[in-house]
Amino acid sequence: MMRQAGRYLPEYRALRAEHDFLDMVYTPALAAEVTVQPVRVLKVDAAILFSDILVVPHAMGMELTIEEGVGPRFHRPLRSAAEIAEITDPFSAGRLDPVLEAVAATGKLLAGEVPLIGFAGAPWTLACYMVEGGGSKHFAKAKRLLARDPDSAHALLARLADASGRFLEQQVRAGADVVQIFDSWAGALGPSDYRTFGLPYLARTVARAKDAGAPVIVFALGAGWALEEIAEATAADVIGIDWHTDAGEARRRLAKYPVAVQGNMDPTWLYASPKEIQRRTDEMLEAFGRDGYIANLGHGILPDTPVPGARAFVNTIRGFEP
Amino acid sequence: MMRQAGRYLPEYRALRAEHDFLDMVYTPALAAEVTVQPVRVLKVDAAILFSDILVVPHAMGMELTIEEGVGPRFHRPLRSAAEIAEITDPFSAGRLDPVLEAVAATGKLLAGEVPLIGFAGAPWTLACYMVEGGGSKHFAKAKRLLARDPDSAHALLARLADASGRFLEQQVRAGADVVQIFDSWAGALGPSDYRTFGLPYLARTVARAKDAGAPVIVFALGAGWALEEIAEATAADVIGIDWHTDAGEARRRLAKYPVAVQGNMDPTWLYASPKEIQRRTDEMLEAFGRDGYIANLGHGILPDTPVPGARAFVNTIRGFEP
């Protein structure tokens, strides 16, 4: 379910009540514990590392807080070419080592029971947060950078592609079986701009991540128009389909590419009755078909999702007999 | 430029500093004055009524405030079937009359110089605001209503379709030459849900609006996948293309329908230099071609848009020689 661990699980909330979000991310034993919770509670058949895409910019020297209900915040967002030039190498001070240790610790807890998925943010999405300072409706500040100083934008995106790609490579070497790249704000760019500022850097991240040999999943939220271009440009092993895109259409459009698909139920439907969830999940499974398919939500699970809703979704998938 | 009057014009801000937003909407002389500002300042070739889509739910008895930087807020959002049943007929107390008077007053000011565009919200978008209470990232409350109580959702949407349709009809009778329907949150629903909760009520609104004989523009933001279905289901005269959709693709997909198109520059690009704006505007004009086309932005203009940016956009369009 994209990011599985989260506020919807009481087991997670119990731990979270005692610890700051980023402290949990950077404490390998806690991160590993939270990572395996959904495997134990819901019997999902893969674990997704408990972490955050913003650990990379954080390791680049940007002061970060993540508050419940407020979201992530960079206290000094990047607004000028000089500020962009000042960000540091995220690997030089070992600030990402605890995340890699969390990967290793999770591997031990899982003991091969289910695969572990590592992840990182796509360059455009990371740049959005770093320039904007946090979430945003229009990402006007980030996009203003593209309009006014495209050279600085390209420089930032190139650095982020190398950082994310290398970080994914390290996660695989630390024990991740699969890695996923989230381009959560792909939909903030129109086609022409995504081709200029999004796709090339996404492709560069995937290429670097692939050096470690594990399969790569790309999820570009809000860029349903770009499925074919993502398949061609990145050669990703799996493409995540968001809930804005019709399952049958995604299958048709990607039929000629050697790529599996993942998705795509609207997480809002986990608010419905278990019976309605079962009906919709079955519809999704039929529409995607069994081969080269990872059943999943089409966006991250919402924090107030009822556990019985999540359970109905997972159980329907586990019991599916096409 | 979708909503033309707005915070980016100093002439507007000067008036706005002295009046509450909704007071301006409901004072015909002020609304008319603000409506014609962009015609005078930028020489755009149509005027769009200064108003808000939420005047309809407001007239249905829902207490509303609209604050700068905060956005619209319904103080008692609809959360139950009983609350939905309590909303009143928006026409019974004449609460929309000042908006219709603003249409008539604007008609007098314009004196036929350029056409006047009236507008209303699509049922799904109005329902979103009414249930959520304001803007939202996921519209989880509105979508929870669809998941848990679809019958109440359908009842609300049907009432809104009739109300919006009738309001548009009245605007045409008051002097609007064209009307536009904004489905600003179309993108909050996946294809299957939009077909159930969005499109049928949008079509019902258009059908009613068409009774008055003026052309109807439909703009469903974030539903680029649905262009053909919108053309078929609504028989709208013009379909607005948002900036997420490639211009050439929109033209190809709509070629067999008797529909004009409108759009679609990303308003963020009005932050760029006038030269870059000119280049991008020319690209847009070439991509859409001249026939059956209304040059426009692909989303509402942002409040901090520099006036020279808006001017470069308009002037490039006015000077275009294909």
Interface residues (C-beta under 8 A of the other chain):
Chain A: G135 K137 H138 F139 A140 K143 R144 L146 A147 R148 G187 G190 P191 S192 D193 G222 G224 W225 W243 H244 T245 D246 E249 D266 T268 W269 Y271 A272 S273 E276 G298 L302 D304
Chain B: G135 K137 H138 F139 A140 K143 R144 L146 A147 R148 G187 G190 P191 S192 D193 G222 G224 W225 W243 H244 T245 D246 E249 D266 T268 W269 Y271 A272 S273 E276 G298 L302 D304
